[in-house]
Amino acid sequence: MIILLSKRAKMLMFTTAGAAGLFIVGAQQAQAATVTAQSGDTVSKLADEYGVSINSIEKANNINSDTHLIFAGQKYDIPDSEKTQTTNTTQTQTQTTNNNAQVQQAAQAQQQASAAQAQQQAASVQQTAQTQQASNAATKQAASTGGSTYSQFIAAGGTDALWNTVVQPESGGNPNAVSPNGYHGLGQTKEGWGYGSVASQTAGMLNYATSRYGSVGGAVAFRQAHGWW
């Protein structure tokens, strides 16, 4: 009963003070705080002083939203103002947007750098391949038009087996060799391919070996078995 009477007395004090216009104004900042209600304070007054809504104060302190009553001498939590919350939210969103933009820019820069590096590597590989191809072509051309008979024979597509098993026994590697029986060239034949350059004679031998014996290997095997081809 004593507590109940005390609350009624406080309610009466607030009502009387409000009617008489006895307000105590304190210099407050609009930020989260815990305040002690003074005589004449109301939820509406605190909301105005701290820049927050009546509803937010009542929710933070479980104040009856129908009566809006607060009591002098009691402490009440004042939440952050909506303006502060909005500002903080906006700043956070702006910072997040800036961070995302920086990450995206960094990713794009990395992709561009990787693409440029890949292009440089591809160009380098292509240039190396072209250089090697040109070198091989030059080597083959030089071998086919100069150097030893053997090197020209190999450059034209001949094989070591064909050279050692057929060319050497037949002509001794001399493209101008002529036998007493009138056979001519590296492969000793009376056909047209027994004349001309080493390259043309080699091509003729390869064609003859394939057409008659099925392959160069077949021609080599026949020459080894019979002593002629």
KAHU-V92691 format. One record per backbone hydrogen bond with DSSP energy under -0.5 kcal/mol. NH is the residue of the N-H (numbers start at 1). CO is the residue of the C=O. E is the energy in kcal/mol with one decimal. If there is no record, write none. Layout:
# KAHU-V92691
NH_CO_E / NH_CO_E
This chain:
# KAHU-V92691
5_1_-2.2 / 6_2_-2.1 / 7_3_-2.1 / 8_4_-2.1 / 9_5_-2.4 / 10_6_-2.3 / 11_7_-2.6 / 12_8_-2.3 / 13_9_-2.3 / 14_10_-2.4 / 15_11_-2.2 / 16_12_-2.6 / 17_13_-2.8 / 18_14_-2.3 / 19_15_-2.0 / 20_16_-2.0 / 21_17_-0.9 / 22_17_-2.2 / 23_21_-1.3 / 25_23_-0.6 / 26_24_-0.6 / 28_26_-0.9 / 31_29_-2.3 / 33_78_-2.0 / 35_76_-2.8 / 37_35_-0.6 / 37_74_-3.1 / 41_38_-2.3 / 43_68_-0.6 / 46_42_-2.5 / 47_43_-2.4 / 48_44_-2.1 / 49_45_-2.6 / 50_46_-2.2 / 51_47_-0.7 / 52_47_-2.0 / 57_53_-1.6 / 58_54_-2.4 / 59_55_-2.4 / 60_56_-2.1 / 61_57_-1.3 / 62_58_-0.7 / 62_59_-0.5 / 63_58_-2.1 / 68_64_-2.6 / 73_37_-3.4 / 74_71_-1.7 / 76_35_-3.2 / 78_33_-4.1 / 79_77_-0.6 / 82_51_-0.7 / 83_51_-0.5 / 85_81_-2.6 / 86_82_-2.9 / 87_83_-2.7 / 88_84_-2.9 / 89_85_-2.8 / 90_86_-2.9 / 91_87_-2.9 / 92_88_-2.6 / 93_89_-2.8 / 94_90_-2.8 / 95_91_-2.7 / 96_92_-2.7 / 97_93_-2.6 / 98_94_-2.7 / 99_95_-2.8 / 100_96_-2.8 / 101_97_-2.4 / 102_98_-2.4 / 103_99_-2.6 / 104_100_-2.6 / 105_101_-2.6 / 106_102_-2.5 / 107_103_-2.5 / 108_104_-2.6 / 109_105_-2.5 / 110_106_-2.3 / 111_107_-2.5 / 112_108_-2.6 / 113_109_-2.4 / 114_110_-2.6 / 115_111_-2.7 / 116_112_-2.5 / 117_113_-2.4 / 118_114_-2.6 / 119_115_-2.4 / 120_116_-2.3 / 121_117_-2.5 / 122_118_-2.7 / 123_119_-2.6 / 124_120_-2.4 / 125_121_-2.7 / 126_122_-2.6 / 127_123_-2.5 / 128_124_-2.4 / 129_125_-2.6 / 130_126_-2.6 / 131_127_-2.5 / 132_128_-2.6 / 133_129_-2.7 / 134_130_-2.6 / 135_131_-2.3 / 136_132_-2.8 / 137_133_-2.5 / 138_134_-2.5 / 139_135_-2.6 / 140_136_-2.8 / 141_137_-2.7 / 142_138_-2.7 / 143_139_-2.5 / 144_140_-2.2 / 145_141_-1.3 / 146_142_-1.3 / 152_148_-2.1 / 153_149_-2.5 / 154_150_-2.7 / 155_151_-2.4 / 156_152_-1.5 / 157_154_-1.6 / 158_153_-2.4 / 163_159_-2.3 / 164_160_-3.1 / 165_161_-2.4 / 166_162_-1.9 / 167_162_-2.0 / 168_163_-2.7 / 170_166_-2.3 / 171_167_-3.1 / 172_167_-1.1 / 172_168_-1.1 / 173_167_-0.9 / 174_171_-1.0 / 175_173_-0.7 / 177_174_-1.6 / 179_183_-2.8 / 182_179_-2.2 / 184_189_-2.2 / 185_177_-2.1 / 188_185_-0.8 / 189_184_-2.2 / 194_191_-1.7 / 195_192_-1.5 / 201_197_-2.4 / 202_198_-2.6 / 203_199_-2.3 / 204_200_-2.0 / 205_201_-2.4 / 206_202_-2.5 / 207_203_-2.2 / 208_204_-2.5 / 209_205_-2.8 / 210_206_-2.1 / 211_207_-2.6 / 212_208_-2.3 / 213_209_-1.9 / 214_210_-1.1 / 215_209_-0.8 / 219_215_-1.9 / 220_216_-2.5 / 221_217_-2.3 / 222_218_-2.1 / 223_219_-2.4 / 224_220_-2.2 / 225_221_-1.8 / 226_222_-2.4 / 227_223_-2.2
